[in-house]
Amino acid sequence: MNGDKRIKIVLIDDHKLFREGVKRILEFEPSFDVVAEGDDGSEAAKLVKENNPDVVLMDINMPNTNGVQATSDLVRYFPNTKVIILSIHDDESYVTHALKTGAQGYLLKEMDADSLIEAIKVVKEGGSYLHPKVTHNLVKEYRRLAKESTSNFADRGVEYRKPLHLLTKRECQVLQLLADGKSNRAVAETLYISEKTVKNHVSNILQKMNCNDRTQAVVSAIRKGWVEVI
């Protein structure tokens, strides 16, 4: 079973049907091991203490103790365990609150299986992972705040320039589509290439930009004026 090499996961969600669906997806991934599950945030600390998981998938809305409160406790008492929030809310206020609390990831429940699997692997290795739609919303909010806080920013705008000194033309296209909030599958469909090719491009982008994950790359690109945000 190679227990030490498998990523141990605790799943907490008060909707049993959704929880069972997520569990089935995770069980198809050989490197994952769902070691425990619960239906309320109040169980989180107990389950983590008993099972020492690598990652906790945490619903944000639960009847007694919500996911954000539970995450705060886990980050304080079990800093080696990473938390990914599961939510139906893509509003940036929910996202920023969860991230400030210490969550390493934020996924919408409309996600596909590949995104869920990728998120767990990225977070396990110390990175962060946001649902593409969430990333796009955060980027738009970042631009709005930047315009308000920078003198004459709205009048002069941001000088948009492709980073052709660093990335290939295709990588620039992929970076722009990531900033648009598109998933790997959507990028592949837009550019008429395979998802595997998209993943290779994303990996190259992260390496060249010295970023740990796609969210960091998009935010960095926004700051530098390398992508347009509508």
ChimeraX commands (.cxc) that place a marker at each C-alpha (Angstrom):
marker #1 position 0.00,0.00,0.00 radius 0.5
marker #1 position 3.05,2.25,0.44 radius 0.5
marker #1 position 1.22,4.24,3.12 radius 0.5
marker #1 position 4.04,6.70,3.69 radius 0.5
marker #1 position 3.99,7.72,0.02 radius 0.5
marker #1 position 0.23,8.12,-0.30 radius 0.5
marker #1 position -1.41,11.46,0.35 radius 0.5
marker #1 position -3.68,11.06,3.36 radius 0.5
marker #1 position -6.92,13.01,3.10 radius 0.5
marker #1 position -9.70,13.87,5.53 radius 0.5
marker #1 position -12.99,14.91,3.93 radius 0.5
marker #1 position -15.45,17.10,5.84 radius 0.5
marker #1 position -18.80,18.07,4.30 radius 0.5
marker #1 position -22.32,17.99,5.72 radius 0.5
marker #1 position -23.87,16.88,2.42 radius 0.5
marker #1 position -23.41,13.12,2.39 radius 0.5
marker #1 position -24.21,12.69,-1.30 radius 0.5
marker #1 position -21.60,15.25,-2.33 radius 0.5
marker #1 position -19.09,13.77,0.11 radius 0.5
marker #1 position -19.59,10.30,-1.31 radius 0.5
marker #1 position -19.10,11.62,-4.84 radius 0.5
marker #1 position -15.83,13.33,-3.91 radius 0.5
marker #1 position -14.66,10.23,-2.07 radius 0.5
marker #1 position -15.25,8.06,-5.14 radius 0.5
marker #1 position -13.21,10.43,-7.28 radius 0.5
marker #1 position -10.35,10.38,-4.79 radius 0.5
marker #1 position -10.39,6.59,-4.51 radius 0.5
marker #1 position -9.62,6.33,-8.23 radius 0.5
marker #1 position -6.30,8.13,-7.66 radius 0.5
marker #1 position -3.68,5.54,-6.58 radius 0.5
marker #1 position -1.64,8.07,-4.61 radius 0.5
marker #1 position -4.60,9.17,-2.45 radius 0.5
marker #1 position -5.93,7.61,0.74 radius 0.5
marker #1 position -9.13,8.96,2.31 radius 0.5
marker #1 position -8.43,8.15,5.96 radius 0.5
marker #1 position -11.50,9.75,7.57 radius 0.5
marker #1 position -14.60,11.81,6.89 radius 0.5
marker #1 position -16.98,13.96,8.91 radius 0.5
marker #1 position -20.04,16.14,8.47 radius 0.5
marker #1 position -19.20,19.20,10.59 radius 0.5
marker #1 position -16.24,21.48,11.23 radius 0.5
marker #1 position -16.39,20.67,14.93 radius 0.5
marker #1 position -15.04,17.20,14.08 radius 0.5
marker #1 position -12.03,18.50,12.16 radius 0.5
marker #1 position -9.49,18.78,14.98 radius 0.5
marker #1 position -10.38,15.34,16.38 radius 0.5
marker #1 position -10.10,13.66,12.97 radius 0.5
marker #1 position -6.81,15.36,12.19 radius 0.5
marker #1 position -5.34,14.44,15.57 radius 0.5
marker #1 position -6.35,10.78,15.12 radius 0.5
marker #1 position -5.30,10.39,11.47 radius 0.5
marker #1 position -2.53,12.96,10.85 radius 0.5
marker #1 position -3.62,13.68,7.26 radius 0.5
marker #1 position -1.66,15.66,4.70 radius 0.5
marker #1 position -4.72,17.49,3.36 radius 0.5
marker #1 position -8.19,18.29,4.67 radius 0.5
marker #1 position -10.98,19.01,2.18 radius 0.5
marker #1 position -13.32,21.31,4.08 radius 0.5
marker #1 position -16.81,22.48,3.17 radius 0.5
marker #1 position -17.18,26.19,3.93 radius 0.5
marker #1 position -20.87,26.11,4.96 radius 0.5
marker #1 position -21.79,23.69,7.74 radius 0.5
marker #1 position -24.50,23.96,10.42 radius 0.5
marker #1 position -22.49,24.15,13.66 radius 0.5
marker #1 position -18.84,25.00,13.04 radius 0.5
marker #1 position -18.23,26.35,9.54 radius 0.5
marker #1 position -15.18,25.61,7.42 radius 0.5
marker #1 position -13.43,28.91,8.02 radius 0.5
marker #1 position -13.64,28.57,11.81 radius 0.5
marker #1 position -12.46,24.97,11.63 radius 0.5
marker #1 position -9.59,25.95,9.32 radius 0.5
marker #1 position -8.42,28.58,11.79 radius 0.5
marker #1 position -8.18,25.93,14.51 radius 0.5
marker #1 position -6.36,23.44,12.27 radius 0.5
marker #1 position -3.81,26.02,11.13 radius 0.5
marker #1 position -3.10,26.92,14.75 radius 0.5
marker #1 position -2.80,23.43,16.21 radius 0.5
marker #1 position -1.83,21.29,13.19 radius 0.5
marker #1 position 0.36,23.51,10.96 radius 0.5
marker #1 position 1.63,20.56,8.90 radius 0.5
marker #1 position -1.86,19.71,7.66 radius 0.5
marker #1 position -3.00,21.70,4.62 radius 0.5
marker #1 position -6.61,22.78,4.14 radius 0.5
marker #1 position -8.54,23.16,0.88 radius 0.5
marker #1 position -11.91,24.87,1.13 radius 0.5
marker #1 position -14.84,23.52,-0.90 radius 0.5
marker #1 position -17.54,26.09,-1.64 radius 0.5
marker #1 position -20.40,27.16,-3.88 radius 0.5
marker #1 position -19.39,30.83,-3.42 radius 0.5
marker #1 position -17.03,32.50,-5.89 radius 0.5
marker #1 position -17.34,35.96,-4.32 radius 0.5
marker #1 position -13.91,37.37,-3.50 radius 0.5
marker #1 position -14.92,38.18,0.09 radius 0.5
marker #1 position -15.42,34.48,0.86 radius 0.5
marker #1 position -12.15,33.60,-0.83 radius 0.5
marker #1 position -10.00,36.23,0.86 radius 0.5
marker #1 position -11.50,35.39,4.25 radius 0.5
marker #1 position -10.67,31.71,3.80 radius 0.5
marker #1 position -7.14,32.43,2.59 radius 0.5
marker #1 position -6.45,34.89,5.39 radius 0.5
marker #1 position -7.54,32.21,7.85 radius 0.5
marker #1 position -4.87,29.91,6.47 radius 0.5
marker #1 position -6.49,27.76,3.78 radius 0.5
marker #1 position -4.05,26.73,1.04 radius 0.5
marker #1 position -6.71,26.19,-1.58 radius 0.5
marker #1 position -10.22,27.26,-2.55 radius 0.5
marker #1 position -12.30,25.13,-4.92 radius 0.5
marker #1 position -15.81,25.62,-6.21 radius 0.5
marker #1 position -18.06,22.59,-6.02 radius 0.5
marker #1 position -18.60,22.82,-9.77 radius 0.5
marker #1 position -14.97,21.74,-10.28 radius 0.5
marker #1 position -14.05,18.77,-12.41 radius 0.5
marker #1 position -12.26,15.70,-11.10 radius 0.5
marker #1 position -8.92,16.62,-12.68 radius 0.5
marker #1 position -8.92,20.01,-10.93 radius 0.5
marker #1 position -9.64,18.39,-7.57 radius 0.5
marker #1 position -6.81,15.89,-7.98 radius 0.5
marker #1 position -4.37,18.56,-9.19 radius 0.5
marker #1 position -5.30,20.88,-6.31 radius 0.5
marker #1 position -4.60,18.23,-3.68 radius 0.5
marker #1 position -1.21,17.41,-5.18 radius 0.5
marker #1 position -0.20,21.07,-5.47 radius 0.5
marker #1 position -1.28,21.92,-1.92 radius 0.5
marker #1 position 0.42,18.83,-0.51 radius 0.5
marker #1 position 3.71,20.09,-1.96 radius 0.5
marker #1 position 3.29,23.49,-0.29 radius 0.5
marker #1 position 1.68,25.42,-3.13 radius 0.5
marker #1 position -1.72,27.08,-3.30 radius 0.5
marker #1 position -4.58,26.34,-5.65 radius 0.5
marker #1 position -7.63,28.40,-6.52 radius 0.5
marker #1 position -10.48,27.48,-8.84 radius 0.5
marker #1 position -9.91,29.31,-12.18 radius 0.5
marker #1 position -13.15,31.32,-11.81 radius 0.5
marker #1 position -12.06,32.40,-8.33 radius 0.5
marker #1 position -8.65,33.44,-9.64 radius 0.5
marker #1 position -10.28,35.61,-12.30 radius 0.5
marker #1 position -12.54,37.32,-9.76 radius 0.5
marker #1 position -9.61,38.02,-7.44 radius 0.5
marker #1 position -7.59,39.44,-10.29 radius 0.5
marker #1 position -10.43,41.79,-11.26 radius 0.5
marker #1 position -10.71,42.93,-7.65 radius 0.5
marker #1 position -6.96,43.47,-7.49 radius 0.5
marker #1 position -7.13,45.68,-10.57 radius 0.5
marker #1 position -10.05,47.65,-9.15 radius 0.5
marker #1 position -8.22,48.32,-5.89 radius 0.5
marker #1 position -5.02,49.18,-7.72 radius 0.5
marker #1 position -6.84,51.76,-9.83 radius 0.5
marker #1 position -8.34,53.35,-6.73 radius 0.5
marker #1 position -5.09,53.48,-4.79 radius 0.5
marker #1 position -2.68,54.62,-7.53 radius 0.5
marker #1 position -2.58,58.29,-8.43 radius 0.5
marker #1 position -3.99,58.93,-11.93 radius 0.5
marker #1 position -3.94,55.20,-12.52 radius 0.5
marker #1 position -7.31,55.20,-14.26 radius 0.5
marker #1 position -6.19,57.94,-16.65 radius 0.5
marker #1 position -2.92,56.43,-17.71 radius 0.5
marker #1 position -3.95,52.77,-17.41 radius 0.5
marker #1 position -1.52,49.89,-17.27 radius 0.5
marker #1 position 0.91,49.50,-20.12 radius 0.5
marker #1 position 0.10,46.07,-21.50 radius 0.5
marker #1 position 3.03,44.22,-23.00 radius 0.5
marker #1 position 3.56,40.56,-23.72 radius 0.5
marker #1 position 6.61,39.13,-21.92 radius 0.5
marker #1 position 8.21,37.82,-25.11 radius 0.5
marker #1 position 11.63,38.32,-23.52 radius 0.5
marker #1 position 10.74,35.48,-21.16 radius 0.5
marker #1 position 7.89,33.40,-22.59 radius 0.5
marker #1 position 7.10,32.02,-26.03 radius 0.5
marker #1 position 4.10,33.38,-27.94 radius 0.5
marker #1 position 2.11,30.26,-27.06 radius 0.5
marker #1 position 3.02,30.56,-23.38 radius 0.5
marker #1 position 1.84,34.18,-23.47 radius 0.5
marker #1 position -1.48,32.99,-24.86 radius 0.5
marker #1 position -1.80,30.38,-22.12 radius 0.5
marker #1 position -0.92,32.91,-19.42 radius 0.5
marker #1 position -3.61,35.28,-20.73 radius 0.5
marker #1 position -6.20,32.50,-20.70 radius 0.5
marker #1 position -5.25,31.60,-17.12 radius 0.5
marker #1 position -5.85,35.24,-16.17 radius 0.5
marker #1 position -9.23,34.98,-17.92 radius 0.5
marker #1 position -10.14,32.27,-15.43 radius 0.5
marker #1 position -10.02,29.32,-17.80 radius 0.5
marker #1 position -9.26,25.78,-16.64 radius 0.5
marker #1 position -6.69,23.60,-18.40 radius 0.5
marker #1 position -9.48,21.95,-20.36 radius 0.5
marker #1 position -10.92,25.30,-21.45 radius 0.5
marker #1 position -7.47,26.52,-22.46 radius 0.5
marker #1 position -6.98,23.36,-24.51 radius 0.5
marker #1 position -10.33,23.84,-26.27 radius 0.5
marker #1 position -9.62,27.51,-26.98 radius 0.5
marker #1 position -6.18,26.87,-28.47 radius 0.5
marker #1 position -7.06,23.53,-30.08 radius 0.5
marker #1 position -4.33,21.67,-28.23 radius 0.5
marker #1 position -4.36,18.78,-25.77 radius 0.5
marker #1 position -4.70,19.18,-22.00 radius 0.5
marker #1 position -1.32,17.50,-21.62 radius 0.5
marker #1 position 0.24,20.20,-23.80 radius 0.5
marker #1 position -1.48,22.88,-21.70 radius 0.5
marker #1 position -0.07,21.36,-18.52 radius 0.5
marker #1 position 3.40,21.40,-20.08 radius 0.5
marker #1 position 3.00,25.08,-21.01 radius 0.5
marker #1 position 1.80,25.94,-17.49 radius 0.5
marker #1 position 4.76,24.11,-15.99 radius 0.5
marker #1 position 7.15,26.04,-18.25 radius 0.5
marker #1 position 5.46,29.34,-17.35 radius 0.5
marker #1 position 5.78,28.68,-13.63 radius 0.5
marker #1 position 9.44,27.74,-13.99 radius 0.5
marker #1 position 10.32,30.78,-16.11 radius 0.5
marker #1 position 8.39,33.18,-13.86 radius 0.5
marker #1 position 9.78,31.53,-10.72 radius 0.5
marker #1 position 6.28,30.97,-9.35 radius 0.5
marker #1 position 5.00,28.08,-7.24 radius 0.5
marker #1 position 1.51,27.89,-8.75 radius 0.5
marker #1 position -0.75,29.34,-11.42 radius 0.5
marker #1 position -2.44,31.80,-9.05 radius 0.5
marker #1 position 0.89,33.36,-8.12 radius 0.5
marker #1 position 1.82,33.52,-11.81 radius 0.5
marker #1 position -1.41,35.31,-12.76 radius 0.5
marker #1 position -1.12,37.86,-9.94 radius 0.5
marker #1 position 2.51,38.50,-10.86 radius 0.5
marker #1 position 1.58,38.92,-14.52 radius 0.5
marker #1 position -1.14,41.42,-13.60 radius 0.5
marker #1 position 1.30,43.50,-11.56 radius 0.5
marker #1 position 3.76,43.57,-14.45 radius 0.5
marker #1 position 1.14,44.38,-17.07 radius 0.5
marker #1 position 1.71,41.14,-18.96 radius 0.5
marker #1 position -1.96,40.21,-19.27 radius 0.5
marker #1 position -5.18,42.11,-19.85 radius 0.5
marker #1 position -8.01,41.80,-17.35 radius 0.5
marker #1 position -11.46,42.66,-18.62 radius 0.5
marker link #1:1,2 radius 0.2
marker link #1:2,3 radius 0.2
marker link #1:3,4 radius 0.2
marker link #1:4,5 radius 0.2
marker link #1:5,6 radius 0.2
marker link #1:6,7 radius 0.2
marker link #1:7,8 radius 0.2
marker link #1:8,9 radius 0.2
marker link #1:9,10 radius 0.2
marker link #1:10,11 radius 0.2
marker link #1:11,12 radius 0.2
marker link #1:12,13 radius 0.2
marker link #1:13,14 radius 0.2
marker link #1:14,15 radius 0.2
marker link #1:15,16 radius 0.2
marker link #1:16,17 radius 0.2
marker link #1:17,18 radius 0.2
marker link #1:18,19 radius 0.2
marker link #1:19,20 radius 0.2
marker link #1:20,21 radius 0.2
marker link #1:21,22 radius 0.2
marker link #1:22,23 radius 0.2
marker link #1:23,24 radius 0.2
marker link #1:24,25 radius 0.2
marker link #1:25,26 radius 0.2
marker link #1:26,27 radius 0.2
marker link #1:27,28 radius 0.2
marker link #1:28,29 radius 0.2
marker link #1:29,30 radius 0.2
marker link #1:30,31 radius 0.2
marker link #1:31,32 radius 0.2
marker link #1:32,33 radius 0.2
marker link #1:33,34 radius 0.2
marker link #1:34,35 radius 0.2
marker link #1:35,36 radius 0.2
marker link #1:36,37 radius 0.2
marker link #1:37,38 radius 0.2
marker link #1:38,39 radius 0.2
marker link #1:39,40 radius 0.2
marker link #1:40,41 radius 0.2
marker link #1:41,42 radius 0.2
marker link #1:42,43 radius 0.2
marker link #1:43,44 radius 0.2
marker link #1:44,45 radius 0.2
marker link #1:45,46 radius 0.2
marker link #1:46,47 radius 0.2
marker link #1:47,48 radius 0.2
marker link #1:48,49 radius 0.2
marker link #1:49,50 radius 0.2
marker link #1:50,51 radius 0.2
marker link #1:51,52 radius 0.2
marker link #1:52,53 radius 0.2
marker link #1:53,54 radius 0.2
marker link #1:54,55 radius 0.2
marker link #1:55,56 radius 0.2
marker link #1:56,57 radius 0.2
marker link #1:57,58 radius 0.2
marker link #1:58,59 radius 0.2
marker link #1:59,60 radius 0.2
marker link #1:60,61 radius 0.2
marker link #1:61,62 radius 0.2
marker link #1:62,63 radius 0.2
marker link #1:63,64 radius 0.2
marker link #1:64,65 radius 0.2
marker link #1:65,66 radius 0.2
marker link #1:66,67 radius 0.2
marker link #1:67,68 radius 0.2
marker link #1:68,69 radius 0.2
marker link #1:69,70 radius 0.2
marker link #1:70,71 radius 0.2
marker link #1:71,72 radius 0.2
marker link #1:72,73 radius 0.2
marker link #1:73,74 radius 0.2
marker link #1:74,75 radius 0.2
marker link #1:75,76 radius 0.2
marker link #1:76,77 radius 0.2
marker link #1:77,78 radius 0.2
marker link #1:78,79 radius 0.2
marker link #1:79,80 radius 0.2
marker link #1:80,81 radius 0.2
marker link #1:81,82 radius 0.2
marker link #1:82,83 radius 0.2
marker link #1:83,84 radius 0.2
marker link #1:84,85 radius 0.2
marker link #1:85,86 radius 0.2
marker link #1:86,87 radius 0.2
marker link #1:87,88 radius 0.2
marker link #1:88,89 radius 0.2
marker link #1:89,90 radius 0.2
marker link #1:90,91 radius 0.2
marker link #1:91,92 radius 0.2
marker link #1:92,93 radius 0.2
marker link #1:93,94 radius 0.2
marker link #1:94,95 radius 0.2
marker link #1:95,96 radius 0.2
marker link #1:96,97 radius 0.2
marker link #1:97,98 radius 0.2
marker link #1:98,99 radius 0.2
marker link #1:99,100 radius 0.2
marker link #1:100,101 radius 0.2
marker link #1:101,102 radius 0.2
marker link #1:102,103 radius 0.2
marker link #1:103,104 radius 0.2
marker link #1:104,105 radius 0.2
marker link #1:105,106 radius 0.2
marker link #1:106,107 radius 0.2
marker link #1:107,108 radius 0.2
marker link #1:108,109 radius 0.2
marker link #1:109,110 radius 0.2
marker link #1:110,111 radius 0.2
marker link #1:111,112 radius 0.2
marker link #1:112,113 radius 0.2
marker link #1:113,114 radius 0.2
marker link #1:114,115 radius 0.2
marker link #1:115,116 radius 0.2
marker link #1:116,117 radius 0.2
marker link #1:117,118 radius 0.2
marker link #1:118,119 radius 0.2
marker link #1:119,120 radius 0.2
marker link #1:120,121 radius 0.2
marker link #1:121,122 radius 0.2
marker link #1:122,123 radius 0.2
marker link #1:123,124 radius 0.2
marker link #1:124,125 radius 0.2
marker link #1:125,126 radius 0.2
marker link #1:126,127 radius 0.2
marker link #1:127,128 radius 0.2
marker link #1:128,129 radius 0.2
marker link #1:129,130 radius 0.2
marker link #1:130,131 radius 0.2
marker link #1:131,132 radius 0.2
marker link #1:132,133 radius 0.2
marker link #1:133,134 radius 0.2
marker link #1:134,135 radius 0.2
marker link #1:135,136 radius 0.2
marker link #1:136,137 radius 0.2
marker link #1:137,138 radius 0.2
marker link #1:138,139 radius 0.2
marker link #1:139,140 radius 0.2
marker link #1:140,141 radius 0.2
marker link #1:141,142 radius 0.2
marker link #1:142,143 radius 0.2
marker link #1:143,144 radius 0.2
marker link #1:144,145 radius 0.2
marker link #1:145,146 radius 0.2
marker link #1:146,147 radius 0.2
marker link #1:147,148 radius 0.2
marker link #1:148,149 radius 0.2
marker link #1:149,150 radius 0.2
marker link #1:150,151 radius 0.2
marker link #1:151,152 radius 0.2
marker link #1:152,153 radius 0.2
marker link #1:153,154 radius 0.2
marker link #1:154,155 radius 0.2
marker link #1:155,156 radius 0.2
marker link #1:156,157 radius 0.2
marker link #1:157,158 radius 0.2
marker link #1:158,159 radius 0.2
marker link #1:159,160 radius 0.2
marker link #1:160,161 radius 0.2
marker link #1:161,162 radius 0.2
marker link #1:162,163 radius 0.2
marker link #1:163,164 radius 0.2
marker link #1:164,165 radius 0.2
marker link #1:165,166 radius 0.2
marker link #1:166,167 radius 0.2
marker link #1:167,168 radius 0.2
marker link #1:168,169 radius 0.2
marker link #1:169,170 radius 0.2
marker link #1:170,171 radius 0.2
marker link #1:171,172 radius 0.2
marker link #1:172,173 radius 0.2
marker link #1:173,174 radius 0.2
marker link #1:174,175 radius 0.2
marker link #1:175,176 radius 0.2
marker link #1:176,177 radius 0.2
marker link #1:177,178 radius 0.2
marker link #1:178,179 radius 0.2
marker link #1:179,180 radius 0.2
marker link #1:180,181 radius 0.2
marker link #1:181,182 radius 0.2
marker link #1:182,183 radius 0.2
marker link #1:183,184 radius 0.2
marker link #1:184,185 radius 0.2
marker link #1:185,186 radius 0.2
marker link #1:186,187 radius 0.2
marker link #1:187,188 radius 0.2
marker link #1:188,189 radius 0.2
marker link #1:189,190 radius 0.2
marker link #1:190,191 radius 0.2
marker link #1:191,192 radius 0.2
marker link #1:192,193 radius 0.2
marker link #1:193,194 radius 0.2
marker link #1:194,195 radius 0.2
marker link #1:195,196 radius 0.2
marker link #1:196,197 radius 0.2
marker link #1:197,198 radius 0.2
marker link #1:198,199 radius 0.2
marker link #1:199,200 radius 0.2
marker link #1:200,201 radius 0.2
marker link #1:201,202 radius 0.2
marker link #1:202,203 radius 0.2
marker link #1:203,204 radius 0.2
marker link #1:204,205 radius 0.2
marker link #1:205,206 radius 0.2
marker link #1:206,207 radius 0.2
marker link #1:207,208 radius 0.2
marker link #1:208,209 radius 0.2
marker link #1:209,210 radius 0.2
marker link #1:210,211 radius 0.2
marker link #1:211,212 radius 0.2
marker link #1:212,213 radius 0.2
marker link #1:213,214 radius 0.2
marker link #1:214,215 radius 0.2
marker link #1:215,216 radius 0.2
marker link #1:216,217 radius 0.2
marker link #1:217,218 radius 0.2
marker link #1:218,219 radius 0.2
marker link #1:219,220 radius 0.2
marker link #1:220,221 radius 0.2
marker link #1:221,222 radius 0.2
marker link #1:222,223 radius 0.2
marker link #1:223,224 radius 0.2
marker link #1:224,225 radius 0.2
marker link #1:225,226 radius 0.2
marker link #1:226,227 radius 0.2
marker link #1:227,228 radius 0.2
marker link #1:228,229 radius 0.2
marker link #1:229,230 radius 0.2
view
